[in-house]
Each structure stands twice: as C-alpha cells, then as structure tokens.
Amino acid sequence: MNMRNSVVLTHDLLAIIFAWVASYLLRFNFAIPPEHVEFMFNNLVFVLLIHISFFIFFRVFLSSWRFSSLNDLVYISFSIASSGLFLVVFFSIFYGFHGIPR
C-alpha cells in the first residue's frame, strides 16, 4: 500500500468512527446511556471492517483523487449504500435493532 492509499484509508477510518459515534451522540442528545456506550464500542470494529471491505470491493481506493470522475462518485456511493444496507440487515437479524440509534 502506498502513502496516498494509507492517507485515504486513515481518513476513511476516522470518518466512519466519527459518523458512528456522532449517530449515538445525536440520538441521545449528547448523553449516551452506559449500556449503549458499551454496545457502540463493541461493534465499532465490525462496522469499520464492513465499510472498508465494501470500499475495497468497489475499488474506491484505486481511484485517483486528482482526476476523479463521475464513475468514481458512483462507486463511492454504491459502496456506502451497500455497506450501510448490509449493516442494517445484520443488526436487524442479530440484535433486533436493540442498541442502534434510529
């Protein structure tokens, strides 16, 4: 993995972590109950792995940011939508949405 891909991967990981934690903070008005904090951090690694797996599957990291095209935007959009849908299905099957912010 070259330096550019490492920077892009790090940025994406931080953005995913921020979005995951922000969803809990917004859901609970910045006062997350302790049982939800534990659930949030226990599932963070799984959420990261799923999103990064879909980014790799859709080859999001192979595109050049200097010359991005509409096609790259479509791949990024499909990657985010697919990984989000996968997580919704996973959490609904295994947890019944218990612990997931609306």
NUMARTOR-819748 format. One record per residue: residue in three letters; chain; x, y, z of N, C-alpha, C in turn. Coordinates in steps of 0.2 Angstrom, whole numbers. Atoms other than C-alpha are relative to their C-alpha. Last residue first. Layout:
N
site rest ala	kette A	n.east X	n.north Y	n.up Z	ca.east X	ca.north Y	ca.up Z	c.east X	c.north Y	c.up Z
...
***
This chain:
102
site rest arg	kette A	n.east 5	n.north 0	n.up 5	ca.east -164	ca.north 27	ca.up 75	c.east 3	c.north 5	c.up -6
site rest pro	kette A	n.east 4	n.north -6	n.up 0	ca.east -149	ca.north 24	ca.up 86	c.east -4	c.north 0	c.up -7
site rest ile	kette A	n.east -2	n.north -3	n.up 6	ca.east -144	ca.north 5	ca.up 87	c.east -4	c.north 7	c.up 0
site rest gly	kette A	n.east -6	n.north -3	n.up -1	ca.east -144	ca.north -3	ca.up 104	c.east 2	c.north 5	c.up -6
site rest his	kette A	n.east -1	n.north -2	n.up -6	ca.east -158	ca.north -15	ca.up 100	c.east 7	c.north 3	c.up 1
site rest phe	kette A	n.east -1	n.north -7	n.up -1	ca.east -160	ca.north -15	ca.up 82	c.east 0	c.north 2	c.up 7
site rest gly	kette A	n.east 7	n.north -3	n.up 0	ca.east -167	ca.north -33	ca.up 83	c.east 0	c.north 7	c.up 0
site rest tyr	kette A	n.east 1	n.north -4	n.up -6	ca.east -149	ca.north -38	ca.up 88	c.east -7	c.north 3	c.up 0
site rest phe	kette A	n.east -3	n.north 2	n.up -6	ca.east -144	ca.north -52	ca.up 76	c.east -2	c.north 4	c.up 6
site rest ile	kette A	n.east 0	n.north 7	n.up -1	ca.east -156	ca.north -50	ca.up 62	c.east 3	c.north -2	c.up 6
site rest ser	kette A	n.east 7	n.north 2	n.up 0	ca.east -159	ca.north -31	ca.up 62	c.east -1	c.north -8	c.up 2
site rest phe	kette A	n.east 3	n.north -2	n.up -7	ca.east -141	ca.north -28	ca.up 66	c.east -7	c.north -1	c.up 1
site rest phe	kette A	n.east -4	n.north 4	n.up -5	ca.east -135	ca.north -38	ca.up 50	c.east -3	c.north 2	c.up 7
site rest val	kette A	n.east 3	n.north 7	n.up 0	ca.east -149	ca.north -31	ca.up 39	c.east 4	c.north -4	c.up 5
site rest val	kette A	n.east 7	n.north 0	n.up -3	ca.east -145	ca.north -13	ca.up 44	c.east -2	c.north -7	c.up 0
site rest leu	kette A	n.east 0	n.north -1	n.up -7	ca.east -126	ca.north -16	ca.up 42	c.east -7	c.north 0	c.up 3
site rest phe	kette A	n.east -2	n.north 7	n.up -3	ca.east -128	ca.north -24	ca.up 25	c.east 0	c.north 1	c.up 7
site rest leu	kette A	n.east 5	n.north 5	n.up 0	ca.east -138	ca.north -9	ca.up 20	c.east 2	c.north -6	c.up 3
site rest gly	kette A	n.east 5	n.north -2	n.up -5	ca.east -125	ca.north 3	ca.up 26	c.east -6	c.north -5	c.up 0
site rest ser	kette A	n.east -3	n.north 2	n.up -7	ca.east -111	ca.north -7	ca.up 17	c.east -5	c.north 2	c.up 5
site rest ser	kette A	n.east 0	n.north 7	n.up -1	ca.east -121	ca.north -6	ca.up 1	c.east 2	c.north -2	c.up 7
site rest ala	kette A	n.east 6	n.north 3	n.up -1	ca.east -125	ca.north 12	ca.up 2	c.east -1	c.north -7	c.up 1
site rest ile	kette A	n.east 3	n.north -2	n.up -6	ca.east -108	ca.north 17	ca.up 6	c.east -7	c.north -2	c.up 1
site rest ser	kette A	n.east -4	n.north 3	n.up -6	ca.east -100	ca.north 7	ca.up -8	c.east -3	c.north 2	c.up 7
site rest phe	kette A	n.east 2	n.north 7	n.up 0	ca.east -113	ca.north 11	ca.up -21	c.east 3	c.north -3	c.up 6
site rest ser	kette A	n.east 7	n.north 0	n.up -3	ca.east -110	ca.north 30	ca.up -17	c.east -3	c.north -7	c.up 0
site rest ile	kette A	n.east 0	n.north -2	n.up -7	ca.east -91	ca.north 28	ca.up -19	c.east -7	c.north -1	c.up 3
site rest tyr	kette A	n.east -3	n.north 5	n.up -4	ca.east -93	ca.north 18	ca.up -35	c.east 0	c.north 2	c.up 8
site rest val	kette A	n.east 5	n.north 5	n.up 0	ca.east -105	ca.north 31	ca.up -42	c.east 3	c.north -6	c.up 4
site rest leu	kette A	n.east 6	n.north -2	n.up -5	ca.east -93	ca.north 45	ca.up -37	c.east -5	c.north -5	c.up 0
site rest asp	kette A	n.east -2	n.north 1	n.up -7	ca.east -79	ca.north 36	ca.up -46	c.east -5	c.north 2	c.up 5
site rest asn	kette A	n.east 0	n.north 7	n.up -1	ca.east -89	ca.north 35	ca.up -62	c.east 3	c.north -2	c.up 7
site rest leu	kette A	n.east 6	n.north 1	n.up -2	ca.east -92	ca.north 54	ca.up -61	c.east -1	c.north -8	c.up 2
site rest ser	kette A	n.east 5	n.north -1	n.up 5	ca.east -74	ca.north 56	ca.up -62	c.east -7	c.north -2	c.up 3
site rest ser	kette A	n.east 6	n.north 4	n.up -2	ca.east -59	ca.north 59	ca.up -50	c.east -6	c.north 1	c.up -6
site rest phe	kette A	n.east 5	n.north 0	n.up 6	ca.east -44	ca.north 66	ca.up -58	c.east -6	c.north -5	c.up 1
site rest arg	kette A	n.east -1	n.north -6	n.up 4	ca.east -34	ca.north 72	ca.up -43	c.east -4	c.north 0	c.up -6
site rest trp	kette A	n.east 4	n.north -6	n.up -3	ca.east -42	ca.north 60	ca.up -31	c.east 1	c.north 6	c.up -5
site rest ser	kette A	n.east -5	n.north -6	n.up -1	ca.east -35	ca.north 45	ca.up -42	c.east -5	c.north 6	c.up 3
site rest ser	kette A	n.east 1	n.north -5	n.up 4	ca.east -46	ca.north 29	ca.up -40	c.east 5	c.north 6	c.up 2
site rest leu	kette A	n.east -4	n.north 0	n.up 6	ca.east -39	ca.north 13	ca.up -33	c.east -1	c.north 7	c.up -4
site rest phe	kette A	n.east -6	n.north -2	n.up -2	ca.east -46	ca.north 16	ca.up -15	c.east 5	c.north 0	c.up -6
site rest val	kette A	n.east 0	n.north -7	n.up -2	ca.east -64	ca.north 15	ca.up -20	c.east 7	c.north 3	c.up 1
site rest arg	kette A	n.east -6	n.north -3	n.up 2	ca.east -62	ca.north -2	ca.up -28	c.east 1	c.north 8	c.up 1
site rest phe	kette A	n.east 2	n.north -5	n.up 6	ca.east -80	ca.north -7	ca.up -26	c.east 6	c.north 4	c.up -2
site rest phe	kette A	n.east 4	n.north 3	n.up 5	ca.east -74	ca.north -22	ca.up -16	c.east -2	c.north 4	c.up -6
site rest ile	kette A	n.east -5	n.north 4	n.up 4	ca.east -61	ca.north -12	ca.up -7	c.east -3	c.north -4	c.up -5
site rest phe	kette A	n.east -5	n.north -5	n.up 4	ca.east -73	ca.north 1	ca.up -1	c.east 5	c.north -4	c.up -4
site rest phe	kette A	n.east 3	n.north -3	n.up 5	ca.east -85	ca.north -13	ca.up 4	c.east 3	c.north 5	c.up -4
site rest ser	kette A	n.east 0	n.north 6	n.up 5	ca.east -72	ca.north -22	ca.up 14	c.east -4	c.north 3	c.up -6
site rest ile	kette A	n.east -7	n.north 1	n.up 4	ca.east -68	ca.north -5	ca.up 22	c.east -1	c.north -5	c.up -5
site rest his	kette A	n.east -1	n.north -6	n.up 5	ca.east -86	ca.north -2	ca.up 27	c.east 6	c.north -1	c.up -4
site rest ile	kette A	n.east 5	n.north 1	n.up 5	ca.east -88	ca.north -20	ca.up 34	c.east 0	c.north 6	c.up -5
site rest leu	kette A	n.east -2	n.north 5	n.up 4	ca.east -72	ca.north -19	ca.up 44	c.east -5	c.north -1	c.up -6
site rest leu	kette A	n.east -6	n.north -2	n.up 4	ca.east -76	ca.north -2	ca.up 52	c.east 2	c.north -6	c.up -6
site rest val	kette A	n.east 2	n.north -5	n.up 5	ca.east -93	ca.north -8	ca.up 57	c.east 5	c.north 3	c.up -4
site rest phe	kette A	n.east 4	n.north 4	n.up 5	ca.east -86	ca.north -24	ca.up 65	c.east -3	c.north 5	c.up -5
site rest val	kette A	n.east -5	n.north 4	n.up 4	ca.east -73	ca.north -14	ca.up 74	c.east -4	c.north -3	c.up -6
site rest leu	kette A	n.east -4	n.north -4	n.up 4	ca.east -86	ca.north -2	ca.up 81	c.east 5	c.north -3	c.up -5
site rest asn	kette A	n.east 1	n.north 1	n.up 7	ca.east -97	ca.north -15	ca.up 87	c.east 3	c.north 4	c.up -5
site rest asn	kette A	n.east -1	n.north 7	n.up 1	ca.east -90	ca.north -17	ca.up 105	c.east -2	c.north -1	c.up -8
site rest phe	kette A	n.east -7	n.north 2	n.up 0	ca.east -88	ca.north 2	ca.up 106	c.east 1	c.north -7	c.up -2
site rest met	kette A	n.east -2	n.north -4	n.up 5	ca.east -107	ca.north 6	ca.up 102	c.east 8	c.north -2	c.up -1
site rest phe	kette A	n.east 2	n.north 3	n.up 6	ca.east -113	ca.north -8	ca.up 113	c.east 3	c.north 3	c.up -6
site rest glu	kette A	n.east -3	n.north 6	n.up 0	ca.east -103	ca.north -2	ca.up 128	c.east -2	c.north -4	c.up -7
site rest val	kette A	n.east -7	n.north -2	n.up 2	ca.east -109	ca.north 16	ca.up 125	c.east 4	c.north -7	c.up -1
site rest his	kette A	n.east 0	n.north -2	n.up 7	ca.east -127	ca.north 10	ca.up 124	c.east 8	c.north 1	c.up -2
site rest glu	kette A	n.east 1	n.north 6	n.up 3	ca.east -126	ca.north 1	ca.up 141	c.east 0	c.north 1	c.up -8
site rest pro	kette A	n.east -6	n.north 4	n.up 0	ca.east -119	ca.north 17	ca.up 148	c.east 0	c.north -7	c.up -4
site rest pro	kette A	n.east 1	n.north 4	n.up -6	ca.east -133	ca.north 29	ca.up 142	c.east 6	c.north -6	c.up 0
site rest ile	kette A	n.east 1	n.north 7	n.up 2	ca.east -127	ca.north 41	ca.up 129	c.east 0	c.north -4	c.up 7
site rest ala	kette A	n.east 0	n.north 4	n.up -7	ca.east -129	ca.north 59	ca.up 135	c.east -1	c.north -7	c.up -1
site rest phe	kette A	n.east -7	n.north 0	n.up -2	ca.east -125	ca.north 70	ca.up 119	c.east 0	c.north -3	c.up 7
site rest asn	kette A	n.east -1	n.north -7	n.up -2	ca.east -144	ca.north 72	ca.up 115	c.east 7	c.north 1	c.up 4
site rest phe	kette A	n.east 1	n.north -1	n.up -8	ca.east -146	ca.north 53	ca.up 115	c.east 1	c.north 7	c.up 2
site rest arg	kette A	n.east 6	n.north 3	n.up -2	ca.east -148	ca.north 51	ca.up 96	c.east -2	c.north 1	c.up 7
site rest leu	kette A	n.east 6	n.north -3	n.up 2	ca.east -136	ca.north 64	ca.up 92	c.east -7	c.north -3	c.up 2
site rest leu	kette A	n.east 0	n.north -6	n.up -4	ca.east -122	ca.north 57	ca.up 102	c.east -7	c.north 4	c.up -2
site rest tyr	kette A	n.east 2	n.north 1	n.up -7	ca.east -126	ca.north 40	ca.up 96	c.east -1	c.north 6	c.up 3
site rest ser	kette A	n.east 7	n.north 2	n.up 1	ca.east -125	ca.north 45	ca.up 77	c.east -3	c.north -2	c.up 7
site rest ala	kette A	n.east 5	n.north -5	n.up 1	ca.east -110	ca.north 55	ca.up 81	c.east -7	c.north -2	c.up 0
site rest val	kette A	n.east 1	n.north -3	n.up -6	ca.east -101	ca.north 40	ca.up 87	c.east -4	c.north 6	c.up 0
site rest trp	kette A	n.east 3	n.north 5	n.up -5	ca.east -104	ca.north 30	ca.up 71	c.east -1	c.north 3	c.up 7
site rest ala	kette A	n.east 7	n.north 1	n.up 1	ca.east -101	ca.north 45	ca.up 60	c.east -3	c.north -4	c.up 5
site rest phe	kette A	n.east 3	n.north -6	n.up -1	ca.east -84	ca.north 50	ca.up 68	c.east -8	c.north -1	c.up -1
site rest ile	kette A	n.east 0	n.north -1	n.up -8	ca.east -78	ca.north 32	ca.up 68	c.east -4	c.north 6	c.up 2
site rest ile	kette A	n.east 5	n.north 5	n.up -2	ca.east -83	ca.north 31	ca.up 49	c.east 0	c.north 0	c.up 8
site rest ala	kette A	n.east 7	n.north -2	n.up 2	ca.east -74	ca.north 47	ca.up 45	c.east -5	c.north -5	c.up 3
site rest leu	kette A	n.east 2	n.north -6	n.up -5	ca.east -58	ca.north 42	ca.up 55	c.east -7	c.north 2	c.up -1
site rest leu	kette A	n.east 1	n.north 4	n.up -6	ca.east -57	ca.north 25	ca.up 45	c.east -3	c.north 6	c.up 5
site rest asp	kette A	n.east 7	n.north 3	n.up 0	ca.east -60	ca.north 35	ca.up 29	c.east -1	c.north -4	c.up 7
site rest his	kette A	n.east 5	n.north -5	n.up 0	ca.east -46	ca.north 47	ca.up 33	c.east -7	c.north -3	c.up 0
site rest thr	kette A	n.east 0	n.north -3	n.up -7	ca.east -34	ca.north 33	ca.up 38	c.east -6	c.north 5	c.up 0
site rest leu	kette A	n.east 3	n.north 5	n.up -5	ca.east -38	ca.north 24	ca.up 22	c.east -1	c.north 2	c.up 7
site rest val	kette A	n.east 7	n.north 1	n.up 2	ca.east -35	ca.north 39	ca.up 11	c.east -4	c.north -5	c.up 5
site rest val	kette A	n.east 4	n.north -7	n.up -2	ca.east -19	ca.north 43	ca.up 20	c.east -7	c.north -1	c.up -1
site rest ser	kette A	n.east 0	n.north 0	n.up -8	ca.east -13	ca.north 25	ca.up 18	c.east -4	c.north 6	c.up 3
site rest asn	kette A	n.east 5	n.north 4	n.up -2	ca.east -18	ca.north 25	ca.up -1	c.east -1	c.north -1	c.up 8
site rest arg	kette A	n.east 7	n.north -3	n.up 2	ca.east -8	ca.north 40	ca.up -4	c.east -6	c.north -4	c.up 3
site rest met	kette A	n.east 2	n.north -6	n.up -5	ca.east 7	ca.north 33	ca.up 5	c.east -7	c.north 3	c.up -1
site rest asn	kette A	n.east -4	n.north -6	n.up 0	ca.east 7	ca.north 17	ca.up -5	c.east -2	c.north 5	c.up 5
site rest met	kette A	n.east 4	n.north -6	n.up 0	ca.east 0	ca.north 0	ca.up 0	c.east 5	c.north 6	c.up 0
***
